């Protein structure tokens, strides 16, 4: 229930910002595409040198042999641009939330032999740069670090198997990585 309220809050803030925004950008993270995770982002200008970026990723795929990496993730970020929005250097502060169901993948036995179903939430800071290569098109590189609290149930791989454990964890490290194609709507 909390996740639905959080997502609704982000959407309301985004649409309220849209009403005042002078510039809007549609975005697609090419690194997420490379991991077969469809994603779309919207970034709004909210001040003279600030923007609000709201990327969403939603992966519904299951692979053969009960392999899966299903997830829904949102990572809103407030950005401060060195000169003007949508060009050059920026610093950001982001929050993130994801729900996931993953298993049967990876080189490590614990991930390959089990399935994990849970959620994570956290915060972080980021740095990025946006290169303009056409009047409405640009390419953005972003890297961020931060904290995430994770909570998940563990199941053996296979359908309808009983839960074999629950775990919570605190993660500090890389929380954002992107090579993003940006289309600016004026």
C-alpha positions in Angstrom: 0.0 0.0 0.0 2.9 2.4 0.8 4.4 1.8 -2.6 1.2 2.8 -4.4 0.9 6.0 -2.3 4.6 6.8 -3.1 4.1 6.3 -6.8 0.9 8.4 -6.8 2.7 11.2 -5.0 5.5 11.2 -7.6 2.9 11.3 -10.4 1.0 14.2 -8.8 4.2 16.2 -8.3 5.2 15.5 -11.9 1.9 16.6 -13.4 1.7 19.7 -11.2 5.2 20.6 -12.4 4.2 19.9 -16.0 1.6 22.7 -15.8 4.3 25.2 -14.9 7.2 23.8 -17.0 8.6 25.7 -19.9 10.6 22.7 -21.2 9.9 19.0 -21.1 12.2 16.1 -22.1 11.2 12.5 -22.9 14.0 10.1 -22.1 15.1 6.5 -22.6 18.0 4.8 -20.7 19.9 2.8 -23.3 21.7 0.7 -20.6 18.3 -0.5 -19.3 17.3 -1.3 -22.8 20.4 -3.5 -23.1 19.2 -5.4 -20.0 15.8 -6.0 -21.7 14.1 -3.6 -19.3 11.7 -1.2 -21.0 11.9 2.3 -19.5 10.7 5.8 -20.1 11.5 9.1 -18.3 10.1 12.6 -18.2 12.1 15.6 -17.1 10.6 18.9 -16.3 12.2 22.3 -16.0 11.1 23.6 -12.5 13.4 26.6 -12.1 16.0 28.7 -13.7 18.7 26.0 -13.3 16.7 23.1 -11.8 14.8 20.2 -13.3 12.8 17.2 -12.0 13.6 13.9 -13.7 11.2 11.0 -13.2 12.4 7.7 -14.9 10.3 4.6 -14.7 11.3 1.0 -15.6 9.0 -1.9 -15.8 10.1 -5.4 -16.7 7.5 -8.1 -17.0 9.6 -10.8 -18.8 10.2 -14.3 -17.7 12.8 -16.3 -19.5 13.2 -20.1 -20.1 13.9 -22.5 -17.3 12.1 -20.4 -14.7 14.7 -17.5 -15.0 13.2 -14.1 -14.4 14.1 -10.5 -13.5 10.7 -8.9 -13.2 10.6 -5.4 -11.6 8.9 -2.1 -11.4 11.2 0.8 -10.5 10.9 4.6 -10.2 13.8 7.0 -9.4 12.7 10.7 -9.2 15.6 13.1 -9.1 15.9 16.9 -8.5 18.8 18.2 -10.6 20.8 21.4 -10.4 22.4 22.4 -13.7 25.7 24.4 -13.8 24.5 26.8 -16.6 21.1 26.0 -18.0 18.8 23.0 -17.8 19.2 20.1 -20.3 22.8 21.0 -21.3 26.2 20.5 -19.7 27.0 19.4 -16.1 24.5 18.7 -13.4 24.3 17.4 -9.8 21.3 15.5 -8.6 19.6 14.2 -5.4 17.4 11.1 -6.0 15.1 8.8 -4.2 14.4 5.3 -5.5 11.8 2.6 -5.1 11.5 -0.8 -6.7 9.6 -4.0 -6.3 11.2 -7.2 -7.8 10.9 -10.9 -8.5 14.2 -12.3 -9.6 15.8 -15.7 -9.8 17.4 -18.5 -11.7 20.0 -16.2 -13.1 23.6 -15.2 -12.5 26.9 -17.0 -12.0 26.5 -17.5 -8.2 24.7 -20.6 -6.9 22.5 -18.7 -4.4 20.9 -16.5 -7.1 20.8 -19.3 -9.7 19.1 -21.8 -7.4 16.6 -19.4 -5.7 14.0 -16.8 -6.4 13.8 -13.5 -4.5 10.6 -11.4 -4.2 10.6 -8.1 -2.5 11.1 -4.4 -2.6 13.8 -1.7 -2.0 13.8 2.0 -1.2 16.5 4.6 -0.7 18.2 7.8 -1.6 21.4 9.0 -3.3 23.3 11.7 -5.1 24.5 11.8 -8.7 26.6 13.6 -11.3 25.9 13.8 -15.0 26.6 15.5 -18.3 24.3 16.1 -21.2 25.7 16.5 -24.8 23.4 18.2 -27.3 23.9 16.7 -30.8 20.8 18.1 -32.6 18.3 20.9 -31.8 16.0 18.6 -29.8 18.2 15.6 -29.3 20.9 14.9 -26.7 22.8 12.1 -24.9 23.1 12.1 -21.2 25.5 10.1 -19.0 24.7 9.8 -15.3 26.3 8.0 -12.3 25.1 8.0 -8.7 25.8 6.6 -5.4 23.7 6.2 -2.3 21.7 3.9 0.1 19.0 1.3 -0.3 17.0 -0.7 2.2 16.0 -4.0 0.8 13.4 -6.5 2.1 12.7 -9.8 0.3 11.4 -13.3 0.7 13.4 -16.3 -0.6 11.9 -19.2 -2.5 13.5 -22.2 -4.2 13.3 -21.9 -8.0 10.2 -23.4 -9.5 6.5 -22.8 -9.4 4.4 -22.9 -6.2 7.3 -23.7 -3.9 7.1 -22.6 -0.2 9.0 -19.7 1.2 12.3 -20.7 2.7 13.3 -17.4 4.3 13.1 -13.6 4.7 15.9 -11.1 4.7 16.5 -7.4 5.0 19.7 -5.7 4.0 21.3 -2.3 3.9 23.1 -1.4 0.7 25.6 1.4 0.1 27.0 1.9 -3.3 26.1 2.5 -6.9 22.4 3.5 -7.2 22.2 5.1 -10.6 23.8 4.5 -13.9 22.6 5.7 -17.2 23.4 6.5 -20.8 20.2 8.1 -21.8 18.8 9.3 -25.1 16.9 12.6 -24.6 14.2 14.3 -26.8 13.4 17.8 -25.8 9.9 19.1 -26.2 9.7 22.9 -26.2 
